[in-house]
Amino acid sequence: MATVEMQEKYAELALRVGVNLQKGQALLINAPLEGVDFTKLVVKKAYELGAKNVHINWTDDDLTLWKYRYAPDEVIGSYPEWSVKLHDEFAEDGAAVLQIRATNPDLLKNIDPSRIAMANKAAGEALLNFRKYTMNSRIPWSIIAIPSKAWARKIFPDQSPEEAVESLWAVILKIVRVDREDPIAAWEEHNATLRKARDVLNEKNYKKLIFKAPGTDLELELPEGHIWAGGSDIAETGVTFNPNIPTEEVFTLPHKYGVNGTVSSTKPLNYGGSLIDNFQLAFKDGKVVDFSAEIGEETLRHLLDSDEGARRLGEVALVPHESPVSQSGLIFYNTLFDENASCHIALGKAYPTNLEGGAEMTDEQLDKHGVNDSLVHVDFMIGSEKLDIDGVKQDGTVEPVFRNGTWALDVKGE
């Protein structure tokens, strides 16, 4: 059972390991009303740790659904200026940002995908300045998840809503290591493991990665000066933080013009409350030139048409099949969890911090180095126990990186 004590440990983990909240720092939280009790624990702990101000942007599934269903297009296609100013003011003040998510994967399944795309584009354009603070690691930020009844029932359909929520709490707390005697120490150890993996890959400095699995035959060029990251990151202020809890990945950026071949999804993608499943993309010179999906093809089309960069890749991430998320045996219908069960790639914007000196480059300089730009950044899962990955070195020699969904390289330094 997710006791108050366990939830308090999770709240502390989010603040000390997730955003690494500092004394005198402001905290901006996005949270669902259904998670009000847990969010209150986070706020109380934040003030105890010395936060100078905590602001919460509340969301509610019913209110969101009604807005999409009934509001006119001019409202759906706009984003409030007061919210833009609020986000920018907190970012410029060096605040920490914590996202608490309790996704309902089916919330918008009956909403016209064009309205969802319209809203996503409006938010992306409006929050462009704010996103520069997060994607360039100027401020610490983190995403965590808590159960909602709708999400829990999606994963455990044979249980009552109350039982499903308890089951999901148990799974989440185990995956994020809150069930350990000292979760913070466990995360320090885990981050050290991910650092070793990214150090090995940075030393290898591959020119290209080749992915092969059923339905996938994909070549990804890596730009000169690419950097593998994963686990903890360091903000401009020198504060170490974990953008995602959980995280099991090491990741970098592909060259925006250097992706060729086909790739097939291995898990459902929950995009803005709509599911896309069993889909395939074909790339030529970095751009998606063909696509299909058994479920959500129209939603996928709107995603790809978000802007020019939405048809190109911004991330490639390696996750061994034996990750704790994968070993749970569950499909979460939630990218935060499913991406940490599987190797994945992302359509849209790349993290400039994945390129040497990228955080200080202009948009034009980033483009010259092959760094993709877009209003969107959407991860989707391509890994399985059948995935093989080869790395092509700078001299053209090829070596195995993954075999049968797990590391073929020694990334543990053993």
ZALUM-153148 format. One record per residue (C-alpha): residue number from 1; x, y, z. Coordinates in steps of 0.5 Angstrom, whole numbers. Example, Ala and Ser with C-alpha at 12.3 -4.5 7.8 and 13.67 -1.06 7.14 Angstrom:
% residues 2
{1; {25; -9; 16}}
{2; {27; -2; 14}}
***
This chain:
% residues 414
{1; {0; 0; 0}}
{2; {2; 7; -2}}
{3; {3; 10; 5}}
{4; {3; 17; 7}}
{5; {10; 15; 9}}
{6; {12; 12; 2}}
{7; {9; 18; -1}}
{8; {13; 23; 3}}
{9; {19; 19; 1}}
{10; {17; 20; -6}}
{11; {16; 27; -5}}
{12; {23; 28; -2}}
{13; {26; 24; -8}}
{14; {23; 29; -13}}
{15; {25; 35; -9}}
{16; {32; 33; -7}}
{17; {34; 28; -13}}
{18; {29; 31; -19}}
{19; {30; 38; -19}}
{20; {35; 39; -13}}
{21; {31; 44; -10}}
{22; {36; 50; -7}}
{23; {35; 54; -1}}
{24; {32; 61; -3}}
{25; {30; 58; -10}}
{26; {23; 58; -12}}
{27; {19; 52; -15}}
{28; {14; 52; -20}}
{29; {9; 46; -20}}
{30; {5; 43; -26}}
{31; {0; 38; -22}}
{32; {-7; 34; -23}}
{33; {-12; 36; -18}}
{34; {-13; 28; -17}}
{35; {-6; 28; -14}}
{36; {-8; 34; -9}}
{37; {-6; 30; -3}}
{38; {1; 28; -6}}
{39; {2; 35; -9}}
{40; {1; 38; -2}}
{41; {6; 33; 1}}
{42; {11; 36; -4}}
{43; {9; 43; -3}}
{44; {10; 42; 5}}
{45; {17; 39; 4}}
{46; {19; 44; -1}}
{47; {18; 50; 4}}
{48; {22; 45; 9}}
{49; {28; 45; 5}}
{50; {28; 52; 4}}
{51; {24; 54; -2}}
{52; {22; 62; -2}}
{53; {16; 61; -6}}
{54; {12; 55; -9}}
{55; {7; 56; -15}}
{56; {2; 51; -17}}
{57; {-1; 50; -24}}
{58; {-7; 46; -23}}
{59; {-10; 41; -29}}
{60; {-16; 37; -29}}
{61; {-18; 32; -34}}
{62; {-25; 34; -34}}
{63; {-24; 41; -35}}
{64; {-19; 39; -41}}
{65; {-24; 35; -44}}
{66; {-30; 40; -44}}
{67; {-25; 45; -47}}
{68; {-23; 41; -53}}
{69; {-30; 39; -54}}
{70; {-34; 45; -53}}
{71; {-29; 51; -54}}
{72; {-29; 55; -61}}
{73; {-22; 54; -65}}
{74; {-20; 61; -63}}
{75; {-19; 59; -56}}
{76; {-16; 52; -58}}
{77; {-11; 55; -62}}
{78; {-9; 60; -57}}
{79; {-5; 60; -51}}
{80; {-6; 65; -45}}
{81; {-1; 71; -45}}
{82; {-1; 71; -37}}
{83; {1; 64; -37}}
{84; {7; 65; -42}}
{85; {9; 71; -37}}
{86; {8; 67; -31}}
{87; {13; 61; -34}}
{88; {18; 66; -36}}
{89; {18; 70; -30}}
{90; {20; 64; -26}}
{91; {25; 61; -31}}
{92; {28; 68; -31}}
{93; {28; 68; -23}}
{94; {32; 61; -24}}
{95; {26; 57; -21}}
{96; {26; 50; -21}}
{97; {20; 46; -25}}
{98; {17; 40; -23}}
{99; {12; 36; -27}}
{100; {7; 32; -23}}
{101; {4; 27; -29}}
{102; {-2; 23; -28}}
{103; {-4; 21; -35}}
{104; {-11; 19; -38}}
{105; {-8; 15; -44}}
{106; {-15; 15; -47}}
{107; {-17; 22; -45}}
{108; {-18; 25; -52}}
{109; {-19; 19; -56}}
{110; {-25; 22; -59}}
{111; {-23; 29; -60}}
{112; {-21; 31; -67}}
{113; {-14; 30; -68}}
{114; {-13; 37; -71}}
{115; {-16; 41; -65}}
{116; {-10; 37; -61}}
{117; {-5; 39; -66}}
{118; {-8; 46; -66}}
{119; {-7; 47; -58}}
{120; {0; 43; -58}}
{121; {3; 48; -63}}
{122; {0; 54; -60}}
{123; {3; 52; -53}}
{124; {9; 50; -57}}
{125; {10; 57; -60}}
{126; {8; 61; -54}}
{127; {13; 57; -49}}
{128; {19; 58; -54}}
{129; {23; 62; -49}}
{130; {21; 58; -43}}
{131; {23; 52; -46}}
{132; {30; 55; -48}}
{133; {31; 55; -40}}
{134; {29; 47; -40}}
{135; {32; 44; -46}}
{136; {39; 48; -45}}
{137; {39; 46; -38}}
{138; {39; 53; -35}}
{139; {35; 51; -30}}
{140; {33; 45; -26}}
{141; {27; 41; -28}}
{142; {24; 34; -27}}
{143; {18; 30; -29}}
{144; {15; 25; -24}}
{145; {8; 21; -25}}
{146; {3; 19; -20}}
{147; {-3; 14; -21}}
{148; {-10; 17; -23}}
{149; {-16; 12; -23}}
{150; {-16; 12; -31}}
{151; {-9; 11; -32}}
{152; {-9; 5; -27}}
{153; {-15; 2; -30}}
{154; {-12; 2; -37}}
{155; {-6; -2; -34}}
{156; {-10; -6; -29}}
{157; {-17; -7; -33}}
{158; {-19; -13; -28}}
{159; {-18; -9; -22}}
{160; {-23; -4; -18}}
{161; {-21; 3; -19}}
{162; {-18; 3; -12}}
{163; {-15; -3; -13}}
{164; {-12; -1; -19}}
{165; {-9; 5; -16}}
{166; {-6; 2; -11}}
{167; {-3; -3; -16}}
{168; {0; 3; -20}}
{169; {3; 6; -14}}
{170; {7; 0; -12}}
{171; {10; -1; -19}}
{172; {11; 6; -19}}
{173; {15; 7; -12}}
{174; {19; 0; -14}}
{175; {21; 3; -21}}
{176; {23; 10; -18}}
{177; {27; 6; -12}}
{178; {23; 9; -7}}
{179; {22; 2; -4}}
{180; {29; 2; -2}}
{181; {32; 3; 5}}
{182; {35; 10; 2}}
{183; {32; 12; -4}}
{184; {37; 18; -5}}
{185; {43; 13; -4}}
{186; {40; 8; -9}}
{187; {39; 14; -14}}
{188; {47; 16; -13}}
{189; {49; 9; -15}}
{190; {44; 9; -21}}
{191; {47; 16; -24}}
{192; {54; 13; -23}}
{193; {52; 7; -27}}
{194; {49; 11; -33}}
{195; {55; 16; -32}}
{196; {59; 10; -34}}
{197; {55; 8; -40}}
{198; {55; 15; -43}}
{199; {63; 15; -42}}
{200; {64; 9; -46}}
{201; {60; 12; -51}}
{202; {63; 18; -51}}
{203; {70; 15; -52}}
{204; {67; 11; -58}}
{205; {65; 17; -61}}
{206; {61; 13; -67}}
{207; {60; 16; -73}}
{208; {54; 12; -74}}
{209; {49; 7; -71}}
{210; {45; 2; -75}}
{211; {39; -1; -72}}
{212; {36; -8; -74}}
{213; {30; -11; -71}}
{214; {23; -14; -74}}
{215; {20; -8; -78}}
{216; {27; -4; -77}}
{217; {33; -3; -81}}
{218; {35; 4; -80}}
{219; {42; 8; -80}}
{220; {43; 14; -76}}
{221; {49; 19; -77}}
{222; {51; 22; -71}}
{223; {54; 29; -72}}
{224; {61; 31; -70}}
{225; {62; 33; -63}}
{226; {56; 30; -61}}
{227; {55; 28; -53}}
{228; {52; 22; -50}}
{229; {48; 24; -44}}
{230; {43; 20; -39}}
{231; {41; 20; -31}}
{232; {43; 27; -28}}
{233; {45; 33; -31}}
{234; {48; 40; -29}}
{235; {44; 46; -29}}
{236; {48; 53; -31}}
{237; {48; 54; -24}}
{238; {52; 48; -22}}
{239; {46; 44; -19}}
{240; {46; 37; -21}}
{241; {39; 35; -22}}
{242; {35; 29; -26}}
{243; {30; 31; -31}}
{244; {26; 24; -31}}
{245; {24; 20; -25}}
{246; {25; 14; -27}}
{247; {30; 14; -32}}
{248; {34; 8; -35}}
{249; {37; 11; -42}}
{250; {43; 14; -45}}
{251; {42; 19; -50}}
{252; {45; 23; -56}}
{253; {42; 27; -62}}
{254; {42; 24; -69}}
{255; {44; 29; -75}}
{256; {38; 32; -78}}
{257; {40; 30; -85}}
{258; {43; 23; -83}}
{259; {37; 18; -82}}
{260; {35; 13; -87}}
{261; {31; 7; -87}}
{262; {25; 4; -84}}
{263; {23; 4; -76}}
{264; {17; 0; -73}}
{265; {14; 2; -66}}
{266; {14; -3; -61}}
{267; {10; 0; -56}}
{268; {4; 5; -56}}
{269; {5; 12; -56}}
{270; {1; 17; -52}}
{271; {1; 23; -55}}
{272; {-3; 29; -52}}
{273; {-9; 24; -50}}
{274; {-9; 20; -56}}
{275; {-6; 13; -57}}
{276; {-2; 12; -64}}
{277; {0; 4; -64}}
{278; {3; -1; -69}}
{279; {6; 5; -73}}
{280; {12; 5; -78}}
{281; {16; 11; -81}}
{282; {21; 11; -87}}
{283; {26; 16; -87}}
{284; {30; 19; -93}}
{285; {36; 24; -92}}
{286; {33; 25; -85}}
{287; {26; 26; -86}}
{288; {20; 22; -86}}
{289; {18; 21; -93}}
{290; {12; 15; -91}}
{291; {9; 13; -85}}
{292; {3; 8; -83}}
{293; {-1; 6; -76}}
{294; {-6; 1; -75}}
{295; {-8; 6; -69}}
{296; {-8; 13; -69}}
{297; {-6; 15; -76}}
{298; {-9; 21; -77}}
{299; {-6; 24; -70}}
{300; {1; 21; -73}}
{301; {0; 25; -79}}
{302; {-2; 32; -75}}
{303; {4; 30; -71}}
{304; {9; 30; -77}}
{305; {6; 36; -80}}
{306; {7; 40; -74}}
{307; {12; 44; -77}}
{308; {18; 42; -81}}
{309; {23; 39; -76}}
{310; {17; 35; -73}}
{311; {19; 30; -79}}
{312; {26; 29; -77}}
{313; {29; 26; -71}}
{314; {32; 30; -65}}
{315; {34; 24; -60}}
{316; {36; 17; -60}}
{317; {36; 13; -53}}
{318; {39; 7; -51}}
{319; {36; 3; -46}}
{320; {37; -5; -44}}
{321; {31; -9; -44}}
{322; {33; -12; -37}}
{323; {31; -5; -35}}
{324; {26; -5; -28}}
{325; {21; -2; -33}}
{326; {21; -7; -38}}
{327; {22; -13; -33}}
{328; {15; -10; -30}}
{329; {12; -13; -36}}
{330; {7; -8; -36}}
{331; {5; -3; -42}}
{332; {4; 4; -38}}
{333; {1; 8; -44}}
{334; {6; 14; -41}}
{335; {12; 16; -45}}
{336; {16; 17; -38}}
{337; {15; 10; -36}}
{338; {15; 6; -43}}
{339; {21; 10; -46}}
{340; {25; 7; -40}}
{341; {23; 0; -42}}
{342; {26; 1; -49}}
{343; {31; 4; -54}}
{344; {27; 10; -57}}
{345; {28; 16; -62}}
{346; {24; 22; -62}}
{347; {21; 26; -67}}
{348; {22; 34; -67}}
{349; {27; 38; -63}}
{350; {34; 36; -60}}
{351; {37; 38; -54}}
{352; {43; 43; -56}}
{353; {46; 40; -49}}
{354; {48; 34; -53}}
{355; {53; 38; -58}}
{356; {59; 40; -55}}
{357; {58; 48; -54}}
{358; {51; 47; -57}}
{359; {48; 51; -51}}
{360; {51; 57; -53}}
{361; {50; 57; -60}}
{362; {45; 61; -64}}
{363; {39; 57; -68}}
{364; {43; 58; -75}}
{365; {50; 55; -72}}
{366; {46; 49; -69}}
{367; {43; 48; -76}}
{368; {50; 48; -79}}
{369; {52; 42; -74}}
{370; {46; 38; -76}}
{371; {42; 40; -69}}
{372; {34; 39; -71}}
{373; {29; 44; -69}}
{374; {22; 44; -68}}
{375; {16; 46; -63}}
{376; {15; 39; -61}}
{377; {19; 33; -58}}
{378; {16; 26; -58}}
{379; {19; 20; -56}}
{380; {17; 13; -59}}
{381; {19; 6; -57}}
{382; {23; 2; -62}}
{383; {27; -3; -57}}
{384; {25; -10; -56}}
{385; {29; -17; -54}}
{386; {30; -17; -62}}
{387; {34; -11; -63}}
{388; {41; -11; -65}}
{389; {45; -4; -66}}
{390; {52; -4; -69}}
{391; {56; 2; -68}}
{392; {61; 5; -74}}
{393; {67; 8; -72}}
{394; {70; 14; -75}}
{395; {75; 9; -79}}
{396; {69; 5; -82}}
{397; {70; -1; -77}}
{398; {64; -4; -74}}
{399; {62; -7; -68}}
{400; {56; -9; -64}}
{401; {53; -4; -59}}
{402; {47; -8; -57}}
{403; {45; -15; -58}}
{404; {38; -18; -57}}
{405; {36; -12; -54}}
{406; {42; -11; -49}}
{407; {49; -8; -48}}
{408; {54; -12; -52}}
{409; {59; -7; -50}}
{410; {62; -7; -43}}
{411; {59; -1; -40}}
{412; {60; -2; -33}}
{413; {67; -2; -33}}
{414; {68; -9; -31}}
***
